[in-house]
């Protein structure tokens, strides 16, 4: 599909007409109404970060596939650079994003820190 705007500028290319813009908007709206337009939090090739609480570490993965079904979206992954440990060889569901899987290392580090603090509090309550 031909791009009508200049990336990052919110401006149309100089040779684009309002009619072309309206037609493209209509096409996207139709796809959205038909359930054929998906907004994904990450794409194939992106790096995601899993917090492995039991190992107290963050494992980076590369997203290798996206599967959509009535149950939701599933993301296939593989180890980044082939190093580390799999906790789930299949990947993750969209429901894990922001809980166990994060879109940035900074988010994952903050979650791991929070989980570690909670673990220490629980351990002190038991002792």
N, C-alpha and C positions, 0 to 999 in steps of 0.2 A: 504494500500500500504506500502510495507516494505521500511524503510528508509535506504539509501545507504551511507549516510554521518554521521559524528559525529557532533551532533548539536552544533552550535556556533564556529566550528573550521575550516570550509571550507576544511575539509579533508575527504577522503573516508574511510570507515571501512576497516580493513586489509584484509577481505575475499571477497571484492567486485572487480569485473573485469571491465575493460574499456568497454567491450561489454554490461554489465548490465547497466552501466551509460549511454551509448549511447542509449540503448533501452528505458530507462526511460525518457531521454531527448526527444526522438522521440515521446513518448506517450504524454508528456506535450505539445509539439509543435502541435501535431495533435488536441488535445483538444482545444488549444488556437485558431487554425485556424477555428475550428468548432463552436466557440463561447461558448464553454462549460467550459472554465476555467475563473473564475472570480477572480479579485484581489479586495479585500474589504478593506476599510480604518479601519473598526472595525468588530468585530465578535460577535456572540451571547454570552452574558455573560459579555461583556465589559461595562464599565461605560462611558457615554457621558454627556456633560454639555450643557444645553440650557441657553442662556442669555435671561432673561425675562426683557426687557427694561422697560416696563410699571410698573413692580414691583421693578425694580432696584435690581435684585437678580439673582443668578445663581442656576438653578435647576438640580441636578444630576438625571440621569435615567440609568437603565440597559437595554441594547439591548436584546430583547427577540425573534426577528425574522428578517429575511432578505428575501425580495421578489424581484425577478428580472423579468422585463418585457421589452418590446420594448421601453417603456417610460423612463426606468431607474431603479435604485434600490431604494426600499423603506425599511426603518428600523422600526420595531415595538419596542416600549419601554414601560417600566413601571417605576413608581417612585422608586428610590433607597430607601430601608428601609421603603417603604410605606409612606414616609413623603414628604410634599410639595404640590405644585399645578401643575396640568396639564394645559398646554396652548393648547395642541393638543393631544387628547387621542389616536390618531392613530399612531403617531410617526413622522418621518421626511423623507424627500427625500435626495438623495445624494447631491442635489444642495444646501441644507441648511448647509452642512459641511463647516466650515470656515466663515460662515455668521451669523447664529443663533445658530448652534449646533457645539460644539467643542470637540475634542478628548482628551483634557487635561484641568484640572481646570485652569492652568496658562494661556492658550490661551483664555479661557472664561473670566477670570478676566481682561486680557488686553483689550478684546473687550468691556466689560462692562464699563471699565474706559474710553475708547475712545468714546463710545456712550454717556456716562454721560457728558463728556466735550463738545461734539457736541451739546447736548441738552442745556447746559448752554449758549453756544455761540448763539444758535438760540433764546433762551429766552431773552438774552441781546439785540439782534438785534431788537426784537419786542418791547421791552420797550423803 
